[in-house]
Amino acid sequence: MDSLPGYLQATHGRTYIDKYPRTIIDIDELRNGVLLEFGPGAGNDLLWLCQHGMAPDRLFSLEADRAAYAIQSFVLREQLRGFALFHLPFDLSDSRFPPEGGFDFVYANNVLHCLGNAAGIYAATTRAFGHLKTGGVFFGRTLSDKIDSERLAATITRQEEITRKILAEPIPEVSHFETCEMSFQVGSDTINSQTAIHRLDTADGKKILSEYRGRVKRKKQERICGTREAFVLSTVNALKDGRLMGVKPEKLEQIARSVGFSETHVEVRKHPWKPTEDFYFRFEKSD
Ligand SMILES: C[S@@+](CC[C@H](N)C(=O)[O-])C[C@H]1O[C@@H](n2cnc3c(N)ncnc32)[C@H](O)[C@@H]1O
């Protein structure tokens, strides 16, 4: 499944790999291995790894979302040069990229919960196992199915307050036109804001003003939708209606063992206010 609407904006430039607990992965441990990332999105973590000493020929990835992949290939091309070709626009379920290889690490950050259902998680875990060499590690982070109802109520209240505040902000005076960069379509002409202000008393003026107010309202709406609270609430809704698949940490460990991983370790992360719960996992493949 593609990322939730707003995900790429909400995580613009954000890296995760550098914040992993050392009990899950140590960056020095990674540097000497070859890593395959599942669902890197815009490739922020891949870029971070290259910029922190990981050789580009040690990094591979599979990403199904073409929009995310377009950003990723654009960003990585500069850094990885020819090795950008190791990053493929493939769905994990695509049999043209079989689960083979001698990878030391398979990494999946915020990906398993995007795979639709338990069968998708099982298939991705099986694929990870198949790509790893003996001694390899599948690690990442995903959402559990837990939603804390008290925290959810508090987040909804906070989001409502933010919405009220933003909507109550007055629409900036028309004199603001003189300093802002806007253009308006008047008939077949495109006019800039400085010109527009001189037309306000004319018949075009009403149209310009209503378009201006509409744009300010849309900007307010964008700000409301862009808050952390709004993104968290959309994640909660997606978990509730099944667009995202939360999994209990112990259930994921069970899946990992059933596909052949011998050592499993999970760590729940307590967030200061989010009603959802993330956890880290590390699964080792041994003889
Ligand atoms: C929530 S985003 C996480 C992106 C990135 N790992 C991060 O943490 O910022 C989930 C990513 O997994 C990708 N994804 C979901 N299902 C996939 C599949 N079946 N095959 C490959 N990628 C998939 C999505 O397109 C998206 O880029």
The ligand as an ORCA input file, in Angstrom:
! r2SCAN-3c Opt
* xyz 0 1
  C       4.986      4.724      6.275
  S       6.058      4.675      4.934
  C       7.671      4.542      5.666
  C       8.757      5.087      4.793
  C      10.142      5.041      5.419
  N      10.542      3.700      5.729
  C      10.165      5.896      6.658
  O      10.213      5.335      7.750
  O      10.120      7.131      6.543
  C       5.820      3.027      4.362
  C       6.553      2.760      3.083
  O       6.422      1.381      2.735
  C       6.140      1.299      1.372
  N       5.415      0.057      1.091
  C       4.196     -0.297      1.539
  N       3.847     -1.495      1.039
  C       4.876     -1.903      0.267
  C       5.119     -3.052     -0.523
  N       4.208     -4.028     -0.627
  N       6.274     -3.148     -1.202
  C       7.219     -2.164     -1.100
  N       7.037     -1.034     -0.382
  C       5.885     -0.910      0.302
  C       5.262      2.511      1.133
  O       5.170      2.834     -0.223
  C       5.970      3.566      1.946
  O       6.991      4.215      1.260
*
